[in-house]
């Protein structure tokens, strides 16, 4: 009897430490959470460093004893960066040049992906090949003919230089989104469409009432990823818009020059001169809208990524 009790206690201790078929043990949980904390720190460290440094006053920057805890919250850095970036105007321009093309691109890519997933027609494999080529070939190799074509049609310096390519399935990384929708629509049982056709539904009605609701995760992923890529794209945007529209990333790329124009070095005092805190304040203001967008849509975004099988970049 005593041996049985000892054996039962041993099994309980072993299950508590190393787990069983129904739950994880303490050792595995400690290892798992340690790995997760380390990974989270690696990702969050740049943001924490950026935010803390942006809150430092010039005295804190010069004080080697002040590292992670500033002596006070110095908001003057953000006020200066806000003025230099011309934030209200550049923010609205960024929203216009990122969200609007993303919405158009999501609609067009879903139509193309649905057509490739549900219909058979000659040249389908060739279309797939050409679509993948648009993704494999670097945009730097095609920017010159694109620019010449846009100039011929008077699109340079106009928001239409971003909207029209998105409207014909040639926006930034459209091939990826077409493949996402292709995969999403391919998983929908065909029996649903066949039943709808027997009831007299048209192709458009089938797409709107059956295919579209089942592809909502793909729409969420496409809009979020597309918005981020359009937001961060400065090379092609600067070429196609020709400086007619200034976005936040474009203004941030010339932050030092804009700051010196607003605060001339020979006129302002030492506390108004540009430093790392002011630069990081401008960078943080640039990424804050994307962080807010992610935190608001985090729940739907994570669920959509899991259902579509897309990994983040």
URDA-V436312 format. One line per field, one symbol per residue. ss: DSSP state (H for helix, E for strand, L for the rest). psi: psi as a letter, one per 40 degrees, with the letter a starting at -180 (. if undefined). A space follows every 10 residues. Layout:
ss=???
psi=???
This chain:
ss=LHHHHHHHHH HHHHHHHHLL LLLLLHHHHH HHHHHHHHHH HHHHHHHHHH HHHHLLLHHH HHLLLLLLLL LLLLLHHHHH HHHHLLHHHH HHHHHHHHHH HHHHHHHHHH HHHHHHHHLL LLLHHHHHHH HHHHHHLLHH HHHHHHHHHH HHLLLLLLLH HHHHHHHLLL LLLHHHHHHH HHHHHHLLLH HHHHHHHHLL LLHHHHHHHH HHHHLHHHHH HHHHHHHHHH HHLLHHHHHH HLLLLLLHHH HHHLHHHHHH HHLLLLLLLH HHLLLHHHHH HHHHHHHHHH HHHHHHHHHH HHHHHHHHLL LLL
psi=dddddddddd dddddddeia deiiiddddd dddddddddd dddedddddd dddeeiiddd deheehcehi eihgeddddd ddddefdddd ddddddeddd dddddddddd dddddddeih iieddddddd ddddddhidd dedddddddd ddefeheidd ddddddeeff ahfddddddd ddddddehhe ddddddddee iidddddded dddeeddddd dddddddddd dehddddddd efedhhiddd dddfdddddd ddghdediid eeiiaddddd ddddddeddd ddddddeddd dddddddefh ii.
